[in-house]
Amino acid sequence: MHHFAKLLGAGAALAGAFIAAPLAAETVAIRAGSVIADAAGEPSGPATIFVEGGRIVSITPGHEVPADREIDLSGKTVLPGLVDLHTHLTGDPGGDFWKATTEPEEWGVVVGAKNARITALAGFTTVREAGSGRETAFSLRRGTAEGLIPGPRIVAAGPALSIIGGHADVNGFRPEVNELLDTGFNCTGAVECAAKVRLASQNGADVIKITATGGVLSQQGRGLEAHFTFEEMKAIADTAHSLGLKVMAHAHGARGIEQAARAGIDTIEHGTFIDEAAAKAMRERGTVLVPTLMAFQGVSEGLGKGVYTPTVEEKIRMTQPVIGSLVARARQYGVTIAFGTDAGVFQHGRNAQEFALMRAQGMSDREALAAATTGAAKVLGMENQIGRLAPGYSADIIAVEGNPLKDVTVLEKVGFVMVRGRVIE
């Protein structure tokens, strides 16, 4: 009986796998009204994209070639799925930091499953998870990869590295509660910080996230500039790179941004108070800025409503005078901009509203689209897999009305989404 139960369980698991995955032998033809294969190109005329086994096989003019299954998008513009380099799928917006003491980490997987589907339906077929509980984002990563839950491809950091009492460390509770909630990823000194990078790698991180300066939504309100020494940051960057991992640094203050860039960190997240010296250091090292303009939009919407503590409200107000010029200040000195929103600080699904904010700060529609496709793919080291529609690339495909190269805000309403060959319903 035990042997039979095992066989039955194996059969059910196998059946589930077949249901979750696209059939390898099936060829799907997407009949597109027009195709933007690359943000650097122009829309084609009517074309057919053939998908098999989760990958693009070919893109051919016209709609005449037969296939096993057809998807009619003949009235729409079809383009690569979008990439958001800064999300927090396992959380929803709010200032109730005390929930860390009442909600188990597992709840983040439940919230994350909801948000993964919402994010995919918004047109984002790949996201970089910029900090979560110890296992939550990794569980979501596996769930979307195996087709058990609908959602984007997830590149996950896991817990962020922080100084003791820094932005990603536990703040705001009694000392014994802070200690109890500590995830074990704060560090002091180059040796310990290198060890924590190795620990994150061992535990499954795809990218290393650090909080290089103070942050807006934590309860810590002092020492808001650089939160690691240069030696600590360099140890983090060098160790990560030796393991084949990139480093993303939450950084608001100009000196923290400059120091992170000089230490070899790959992307600066937020970059609020970037100045000439910081921007030049970024340009010299090829450090990319992920400006997360929607994060500032989102937190500003909660001001004066009792959402945030007085400490946090004060920090939000500190950022407001400079946010409107953030991208323009960086671009003035030749800094590369890539797309990221900090979704989770605001409601998931609003990610594409970032495009209008980028355009308002001087980016063209084409530049904004490239930042969320080819540019973001390059940041991830995945430029040969995602960000374009081409044979051999992942079948990450969306469709919209209109032409995003002329008006990028049409991406705020996505009518069709396919992730790795699976249609998101």
ZAMARGU-4260 file (C-alpha; in steps of 0.2 Angstrom, whole numbers, plus 5000, padded with zeros to 4 digits):
<rodrens>
0) 5000/5000/5000 | 5014/5012/5004 | 5023/5008/4988 | 5006/5011/4978 | 5004/5028/4987
5) 5022/5033/4982 | 5018/5029/4964 | 5001/5038/4965 | 5010/5053/4972 | 5024/5053/4959
10) 5010/5052/4946 | 5001/5067/4953 | 5017/5077/4953 | 5021/5072/4935 | 5003/5077/4930
15) 5005/5093/4939 | 5022/5097/4930 | 5014/5094/4913 | 5000/5106/4918 | 5012/5119/4923
20) 5024/5119/4909 | 5020/5123/4891 | 5021/5108/4880 | 5038/5106/4872 | 5032/5100/4856
25) 5018/5113/4854 | 5021/5128/4842 | 5012/5143/4847 | 5010/5157/4834 | 5007/5175/4840
30) 4999/5185/4826 | 5004/5203/4829 | 4998/5219/4821 | 5015/5226/4823 | 5031/5220/4832
35) 5044/5231/4841 | 5058/5218/4843 | 5070/5230/4850 | 5068/5247/4858 | 5082/5253/4846
40) 5071/5248/4831 | 5055/5253/4823 | 5038/5244/4823 | 5036/5231/4809 | 5021/5228/4799
45) 5010/5212/4803 | 5021/5198/4809 | 5020/5181/4817 | 5031/5176/4832 | 5033/5157/4834
50) 5036/5151/4851 | 5041/5133/4856 | 5047/5126/4873 | 5046/5143/4881 | 5057/5151/4868
55) 5055/5162/4853 | 5059/5151/4837 | 5057/5164/4823 | 5048/5180/4819 | 5041/5181/4801
60) 5032/5194/4791 | 5013/5191/4788 | 5000/5179/4796 | 4999/5165/4784 | 5010/5151/4792
65) 5000/5137/4801 | 5004/5132/4819 | 4998/5121/4832 | 4990/5135/4842 | 4987/5153/4837
70) 4985/5169/4848 | 4977/5183/4839 | 4985/5200/4843 | 4983/5207/4826 | 4976/5224/4832
75) 4990/5226/4844 | 5008/5231/4846 | 5019/5217/4852 | 5035/5220/4861 | 5047/5212/4874
80) 5041/5210/4892 | 5047/5224/4903 | 5060/5222/4917 | 5059/5231/4934 | 5075/5231/4943
85) 5069/5235/4960 | 5054/5227/4968 | 5048/5220/4984 | 5035/5207/4980 | 5034/5200/4997
90) 5027/5216/5005 | 5013/5229/5002 | 5014/5248/5006 | 5011/5254/5023 | 5020/5262/5038
95) 5016/5249/5051 | 5034/5243/5054 | 5028/5234/5070 | 5020/5220/5059 | 5037/5212/5059
100) 5033/5206/5076 | 5016/5199/5072 | 5018/5192/5055 | 5028/5176/5051 | 5040/5176/5037
105) 5029/5163/5028 | 5016/5177/5026 | 5027/5185/5014 | 5026/5171/5002 | 5007/5173/5002
110) 5008/5191/4999 | 5021/5188/4986 | 5011/5176/4976 | 4997/5189/4975 | 5009/5202/4969
115) 5019/5191/4957 | 5003/5189/4946 | 4998/5208/4948 | 5016/5212/4942 | 5016/5201/4927
120) 4999/5207/4922 | 5006/5224/4922 | 5018/5219/4908 | 5034/5215/4919 | 5040/5198/4914
125) 5057/5199/4924 | 5059/5208/4941 | 5074/5210/4953 | 5069/5207/4971 | 5078/5220/4981
130) 5077/5213/4998 | 5065/5201/5007 | 5065/5188/5021 | 5077/5174/5022 | 5068/5162/5010
135) 5052/5171/5004 | 5058/5178/4988 | 5068/5162/4984 | 5052/5152/4986 | 5043/5164/4974
140) 5057/5163/4962 | 5055/5144/4961 | 5036/5145/4961 | 5036/5156/4945 | 5050/5146/4937
145) 5041/5130/4939 | 5024/5137/4934 | 5016/5133/4950 | 5011/5152/4952 | 5009/5165/4939
150) 5022/5178/4939 | 5038/5185/4932 | 5055/5178/4931 | 5063/5183/4948 | 5081/5188/4951
155) 5082/5188/4970 | 5093/5196/4983 | 5086/5189/4999 | 5090/5199/5015 | 5100/5215/5012
160) 5117/5217/5020 | 5117/5232/5033 | 5127/5240/5046 | 5121/5237/5064 | 5106/5248/5066
165) 5106/5253/5048 | 5092/5254/5036 | 5090/5236/5032 | 5094/5231/5050 | 5080/5229/5063
170) 5075/5246/5071 | 5062/5254/5082 | 5059/5240/5095 | 5066/5236/5112 | 5084/5229/5111
175) 5079/5211/5114 | 5065/5212/5101 | 5078/5220/5088 | 5089/5205/5092 | 5076/5192/5090
180) 5071/5199/5073 | 5089/5201/5066 | 5090/5191/5050 | 5109/5189/5053 | 5115/5199/5038
185) 5122/5215/5046 | 5141/5216/5047 | 5156/5226/5054 | 5173/5226/5046 | 5179/5220/5029
190) 5181/5202/5034 | 5164/5200/5042 | 5156/5209/5027 | 5165/5197/5015 | 5158/5182/5025
195) 5140/5189/5024 | 5142/5190/5005 | 5147/5172/5005 | 5133/5167/5016 | 5120/5176/5005
200) 5128/5167/4990 | 5127/5150/4999 | 5109/5153/5004 | 5104/5156/4985 | 5105/5175/4982
205) 5106/5179/4963 | 5112/5197/4968 | 5119/5205/4983 | 5109/5220/4990 | 5117/5232/5003
210) 5110/5247/5011 | 5125/5259/5008 | 5116/5274/5017 | 5102/5278/5028 | 5084/5275/5021
215) 5068/5284/5021 | 5056/5271/5028 | 5066/5264/5042 | 5065/5270/5060 | 5083/5275/5061
220) 5085/5294/5059 | 5103/5298/5061 | 5119/5296/5052 | 5110/5295/5035 | 5126/5296/5024
225) 5138/5282/5020 | 5133/5267/5031 | 5149/5256/5027 | 5167/5261/5027 | 5175/5261/5010
230) 5185/5245/5015 | 5168/5236/5019 | 5160/5241/5003 | 5175/5236/4993 | 5176/5219/5002
235) 5157/5217/4998 | 5160/5221/4979 | 5176/5211/4977 | 5169/5196/4986 | 5152/5196/4976
240) 5161/5198/4959 | 5173/5184/4964 | 5157/5173/4965 | 5150/5179/4949 | 5137/5190/4958
245) 5133/5209/4955 | 5129/5221/4970 | 5115/5233/4971 | 5117/5247/4983 | 5102/5257/4991
250) 5110/5274/4992 | 5102/5291/4995 | 5116/5303/5001 | 5129/5309/4989 | 5145/5304/4998
255) 5138/5286/5001 | 5134/5285/4982 | 5151/5291/4977 | 5159/5279/4989 | 5149/5264/4983
260) 5153/5268/4965 | 5172/5270/4969 | 5171/5253/4978 | 5165/5244/4962 | 5147/5242/4967
265) 5136/5239/4951 | 5120/5249/4953 | 5114/5263/4964 | 5096/5262/4969 | 5087/5278/4972
270) 5102/5290/4971 | 5092/5304/4978 | 5105/5317/4983 | 5117/5313/4968 | 5129/5327/4965
275) 5143/5331/4952 | 5156/5321/4961 | 5145/5306/4964 | 5139/5306/4946 | 5157/5307/4939
280) 5162/5293/4950 | 5147/5282/4943 | 5151/5287/4925 | 5170/5283/4928 | 5166/5265/4935
285) 5151/5262/4924 | 5139/5261/4939 | 5121/5262/4933 | 5107/5272/4942 | 5090/5264/4946
290) 5080/5280/4951 | 5064/5272/4958 | 5054/5288/4955 | 5038/5279/4959 | 5044/5275/4977
295) 5045/5294/4980 | 5028/5297/4972 | 5021/5283/4983 | 5027/5288/5000 | 5023/5307/4996
300) 5005/5301/4993 | 5005/5294/5012 | 5011/5311/5020 | 5000/5318/5033 | 4988/5303/5034
305) 4995/5295/5049 | 5003/5281/5038 | 5021/5285/5044 | 5030/5289/5060 | 5036/5307/5063
310) 5054/5301/5060 | 5049/5294/5043 | 5038/5309/5038 | 5053/5320/5041 | 5064/5310/5030
315) 5051/5309/5016 | 5050/5328/5017 | 5069/5329/5015 | 5069/5320/4999 | 5055/5330/4991
320) 5064/5346/4985 | 5077/5336/4974 | 5067/5321/4967 | 5060/5331/4952 | 5078/5334/4945
325) 5086/5317/4950 | 5087/5309/4933 | 5091/5325/4925 | 5106/5328/4937 | 5113/5311/4934
330) 5111/5312/4915 | 5120/5328/4915 | 5136/5319/4919 | 5133/5304/4908 | 5126/5292/4921
335) 5117/5277/4913 | 5099/5275/4919 | 5090/5258/4920 | 5072/5255/4925 | 5066/5251/4943
340) 5052/5257/4954 | 5053/5250/4972 | 5036/5242/4970 | 5030/5237/4987 | 5033/5255/4994
345) 5018/5259/4983 | 5005/5247/4976 | 5011/5233/4965 | 5004/5234/4947 | 5007/5253/4946
350) 5025/5250/4940 | 5023/5257/4922 | 5019/5274/4929 | 5037/5276/4931 | 5039/5279/4913
355) 5029/5295/4913 | 5040/5301/4928 | 5056/5297/4918 | 5050/5306/4903 | 5046/5321/4913
360) 5064/5322/4919 | 5070/5323/4901 | 5071/5305/4894 | 5063/5301/4877 | 5050/5288/4876
365) 5063/5277/4867 | 5076/5279/4880 | 5063/5275/4894 | 5057/5259/4885 | 5076/5254/4882
370) 5079/5257/4901 | 5066/5244/4905 | 5071/5231/4891 | 5088/5230/4884 | 5096/5242/4897
375) 5089/5232/4912 | 5093/5215/4904 | 5111/5221/4902 | 5111/5226/4921 | 5106/5208/4925
380) 5119/5201/4913 | 5104/5193/4904 | 5105/5203/4887 | 5106/5187/4877 | 5090/5180/4885
385) 5078/5194/4888 | 5074/5212/4883 | 5072/5209/4865 | 5062/5198/4854 | 5073/5187/4844
390) 5076/5168/4840 | 5083/5159/4855 | 5077/5172/4867 | 5064/5169/4881 | 5046/5170/4876
395) 5043/5185/4887 | 5031/5195/4877 | 5018/5208/4880 | 5005/5218/4869 | 4998/5235/4870
400) 4987/5247/4860 | 4997/5261/4851 | 5016/5263/4849 | 5026/5265/4865 | 5041/5273/4855
405) 5030/5288/4852 | 5020/5287/4869 | 5028/5276/4882 | 5013/5279/4894 | 5003/5266/4883
410) 5013/5253/4893 | 5002/5258/4908 | 4988/5247/4900 | 4995/5230/4895 | 4982/5218/4886
415) 4992/5202/4884 | 5007/5194/4894 | 5017/5179/4891 | 5031/5174/4903 | 5043/5160/4897
420) 5030/5154/4885 | 5016/5154/4898 | 5001/5166/4895 | 4997/5175/4911 | 4978/5175/4914
</rodrens>
